[in-house]
Amino acid sequence: MAWNEPGGGGKDPWGGGSGGPPDLDEAWKKFRDRLNGLFGGSGGSNNGGNGGSASVWPFVGIIFAIILAIYFVLGFYVVDAKERAVVLQFGAFKSIKDAGLRWDPPLITKVFVENVTEERQYPSQGLMLTQDESIVELPITVQYNVNDVRDFVLNVRNPEASLRQAADSALRHVVGSSELDQVLSGGRQAIASEVKSRLQQYLDSYGTGILVREINIQEARPPEAVRDAFDDVIKARENQERLKNEAQAYANSVIPEARGNAQRMIEEAEAYRARVVAEAEGESRRFELLMAEYNKAPEVTRRRLYIDAVEEVMTKASKVMVDVEGGNNMMYLPLDRLQHSGNASGSTSGGSQGAGSGANMSPEMLREVTERVGRELNRRDAGTRRGELR
């Protein structure tokens, strides 16, 4: 039954006999008396004002100690091996703390902990206009980390937002000064290098403390409306490169061969020159030796030279001179003309007649013919002589 319902006895839950609100002063006095009893204070100090204020000081000291302990505990923080802490005291830069358990007074100092070794990434893509007024979609990924943690925390309010804006600006500047062929094919590496250099210049001028590690450019894509035409252009360019490579391979196979032939001709010319010079020097030396022998015996030397010349000429001639024994006449057999006439008759009469013609006469056959002619001439000459004797 509630205290304020009929039959409740008119008693309130705070111990008062009336139905009014509880007395707060009385409740505070009871609480204070209990605290004084706990900490050794006098329980009957309600009569004097000085005694009541003195009994509050231990409680205030405990609260101050608790607050001081909490304040001291809140000053501890841990800096990881990958992190660095920037400490500001009253808003001004104080120091940079390395890895470990650190303490700085709260409220007086403010600590910013940043990861300085993590490789962070920023992906971006968009439609861009090239130098030849073509639209291309070029996605990139910027890999970076914090190089100077003090500049990263203090110089720029939002360094990563500055990085995104600077990366888009550098990429559009480089793509806008490049041809479409360079962006779509082999010029992406050069574009990535130039974008990295320009982006780092922007970040250094802003003082962001960010170091760009790498710029990765994905495959550039033309707009969907003209993708088929771009694919045809790429195929034509690949065919052009293939034909160039084939032509270069052919040139690489022909040029060394031509150089080898040229070197061979040069060496042959050098050998011919050396041979001619050596022969000329030999003939000159031979003439000097022959002149010395001629001065010693002119007639013998002259005859010997004549015989050597006739022998040399006759060995190269296809003619036979037949001397009849005891006669004054000399038979001349023009075997070269006989041979030519045999060739002509053989060519006109067919292969069966040409088989025995002079064109196929061996040296043994020529020698046999010569001997027969000589014997016939000797026989006739002998018969002529016997007739004259009769």
Buried (B, 14 or more C-beta within 10 A) or exposed (E): EEEEEEEEEEEBEEEEEEEEEEEEEEEEBEEBBEBBEEEEBBEEBEEEEEBBEBBEEBBEEEEEEEEEEEEEEEBEBEBEEEBBBBBBEEEEEBEBBEEEEBEBEBEEBBBBBBBBEEEBEBEEBEEBEBEEEBEBBBBBBBBBBBBBBBBBBBBBEEBBEBBBEBBBEBBBBBBEEBEBBBBBBEBBEEBBEBBBEBBBEBBBEBBBBBBBBEBEBEEBBBEEEEEEEBEEBBEEBEEEEEEEEEEEEEEEEEEEEEEEEEEEEEEEEEEEEEEEEEEEEEEEEEEEEBEEEBEEEEEEBEEBEEEEEEEEEEEEEEEBEBEBEEEEEEBEBEBEEBBBBBBBBBEEEEEEEBEEBBBEBEEEEBEEBBEEBBEEBBEEBEEEEEEEEE
